[in-house]
Amino acid sequence: MPKVVDPDVRRDEVVDAVFRVVRRAGLEQASLRNVAEEAGLAIGSVRHYFAGHTELMVFAMQASIERVSARLEAHIGPLLAEQDQDARAEGVELMLSELLPLDERRRDEATVWLAFAMAARTRPELRPHAEAAYDGMRRLVSRILDRVARHRPLRGDAGVETARLCALIDGLTVEGVLHPDRMTPALMTQALRRHLETLTEPGP
């Protein structure tokens, strides 16, 4: 009897192989043949699920967004309901830390995401996904700051503070990927925490 393969599981295996190739050798090396070899599959098996390189890259990019989004969604409900100020501040830091390359998993995700984002600059088929991810992060940060402002006024305009915080996260991510020996997890965490501490007016 032929082996029954779950299409969703097989697609996830292929996407994981894309991520490994991109981390190791860059997006330009993530050909169907290289990805199939990385996944231990015949190239025909990969073509069964993805018509070509572009379709595979779009699917992998979307999968990357969805994996991070799922973790963020797990934080957002409890965070928005939290009333204790110290617990709320800790929750904000922990949630935003999901976007930073603080450990091997998040560093790998950030490396892959930066490769996709850079490719989207010149590849129109990837651009909508990169823009959607960027807009999603801004909406998330805006929601967090809106919740923070309900308990203590922001020092600056909410739109500007959203842009500043997004820029900080982007900058720390790039530095953490390109210069991990200098932009260490501890330094990234300290920079994020310090920035969050300066967002609001002092309490009574």
NORRAZI-V541473 format. One record per residue. N is the residue number from 1. PSI is psi in degrees with one decimal (none if undefined). Layout:
n:N psi:PSI
n:N psi:PSI
This chain:
n:1 psi:129.6
n:2 psi:147.2
n:3 psi:132.5
n:4 psi:123.4
n:5 psi:126.1
n:6 psi:118.9
n:7 psi:-38.3
n:8 psi:-41.2
n:9 psi:-43.2
n:10 psi:-42.3
n:11 psi:-41.4
n:12 psi:-38.4
n:13 psi:-41.0
n:14 psi:-42.1
n:15 psi:-43.2
n:16 psi:-37.6
n:17 psi:-39.2
n:18 psi:-47.4
n:19 psi:-42.6
n:20 psi:-42.0
n:21 psi:-43.9
n:22 psi:-44.3
n:23 psi:-41.4
n:24 psi:-39.1
n:25 psi:-5.7
n:26 psi:160.2
n:27 psi:-34.1
n:28 psi:-19.0
n:29 psi:-1.0
n:30 psi:56.8
n:31 psi:163.9
n:32 psi:-41.0
n:33 psi:-45.8
n:34 psi:-38.8
n:35 psi:-42.3
n:36 psi:-44.2
n:37 psi:-42.0
n:38 psi:-36.9
n:39 psi:-6.2
n:40 psi:33.1
n:41 psi:158.3
n:42 psi:146.9
n:43 psi:-28.9
n:44 psi:-31.8
n:45 psi:-38.9
n:46 psi:-41.3
n:47 psi:-21.9
n:48 psi:-31.5
n:49 psi:-25.8
n:50 psi:124.0
n:51 psi:-27.3
n:52 psi:-177.4
n:53 psi:-42.8
n:54 psi:-46.1
n:55 psi:-39.3
n:56 psi:-43.9
n:57 psi:-40.8
n:58 psi:-43.8
n:59 psi:-43.3
n:60 psi:-40.0
n:61 psi:-44.9
n:62 psi:-38.6
n:63 psi:-39.4
n:64 psi:-44.5
n:65 psi:-44.9
n:66 psi:-36.6
n:67 psi:-44.0
n:68 psi:-41.4
n:69 psi:-38.1
n:70 psi:-40.4
n:71 psi:-40.2
n:72 psi:-40.5
n:73 psi:-31.2
n:74 psi:-24.4
n:75 psi:-34.2
n:76 psi:-40.2
n:77 psi:-57.6
n:78 psi:-35.6
n:79 psi:-46.2
n:80 psi:-23.4
n:81 psi:-12.8
n:82 psi:131.6
n:83 psi:-29.5
n:84 psi:128.3
n:85 psi:-45.9
n:86 psi:-42.1
n:87 psi:-35.7
n:88 psi:-43.2
n:89 psi:-41.4
n:90 psi:-38.8
n:91 psi:-39.9
n:92 psi:-45.8
n:93 psi:-44.2
n:94 psi:-39.9
n:95 psi:-48.6
n:96 psi:-26.4
n:97 psi:-22.2
n:98 psi:-22.3
n:99 psi:-4.9
n:100 psi:149.3
n:101 psi:70.0
n:102 psi:-14.5
n:103 psi:-179.0
n:104 psi:-43.7
n:105 psi:-49.5
n:106 psi:-31.2
n:107 psi:-40.9
n:108 psi:-44.0
n:109 psi:-43.9
n:110 psi:-39.1
n:111 psi:-46.1
n:112 psi:-44.0
n:113 psi:-42.1
n:114 psi:-37.1
n:115 psi:-43.5
n:116 psi:-45.2
n:117 psi:-41.2
n:118 psi:-39.7
n:119 psi:-33.4
n:120 psi:-20.4
n:121 psi:-32.1
n:122 psi:-0.2
n:123 psi:102.1
n:124 psi:-29.7
n:125 psi:-21.9
n:126 psi:-21.1
n:127 psi:-44.1
n:128 psi:-33.6
n:129 psi:-38.7
n:130 psi:-41.8
n:131 psi:-38.5
n:132 psi:-40.2
n:133 psi:-41.5
n:134 psi:-46.2
n:135 psi:-37.3
n:136 psi:-40.0
n:137 psi:-41.9
n:138 psi:-40.2
n:139 psi:-41.0
n:140 psi:-49.1
n:141 psi:-39.5
n:142 psi:-40.8
n:143 psi:-41.5
n:144 psi:-46.6
n:145 psi:-33.8
n:146 psi:-41.5
n:147 psi:-42.2
n:148 psi:-42.6
n:149 psi:-19.6
n:150 psi:-23.5
n:151 psi:-26.8
n:152 psi:129.5
n:153 psi:141.8
n:154 psi:150.1
n:155 psi:-31.9
n:156 psi:-177.5
n:157 psi:137.2
n:158 psi:-39.6
n:159 psi:-41.8
n:160 psi:-41.8
n:161 psi:-34.7
n:162 psi:-45.9
n:163 psi:-41.2
n:164 psi:-44.9
n:165 psi:-41.1
n:166 psi:-41.5
n:167 psi:-37.9
n:168 psi:-47.3
n:169 psi:-45.0
n:170 psi:-45.9
n:171 psi:-43.9
n:172 psi:-37.5
n:173 psi:-48.0
n:174 psi:-47.5
n:175 psi:-39.1
n:176 psi:-32.5
n:177 psi:-44.5
n:178 psi:-31.9
n:179 psi:62.4
n:180 psi:-25.0
n:181 psi:-26.5
n:182 psi:-44.7
n:183 psi:80.8
n:184 psi:163.6
n:185 psi:-40.0
n:186 psi:-42.1
n:187 psi:-40.2
n:188 psi:-43.3
n:189 psi:-42.9
n:190 psi:-41.5
n:191 psi:-43.8
n:192 psi:-46.1
n:193 psi:-43.2
n:194 psi:-41.2
n:195 psi:-44.3
n:196 psi:-34.7
n:197 psi:-25.2
n:198 psi:2.9
n:199 psi:-32.4
n:200 psi:160.3
n:201 psi:151.4
n:202 psi:146.2
n:203 psi:170.3
n:204 psi:none
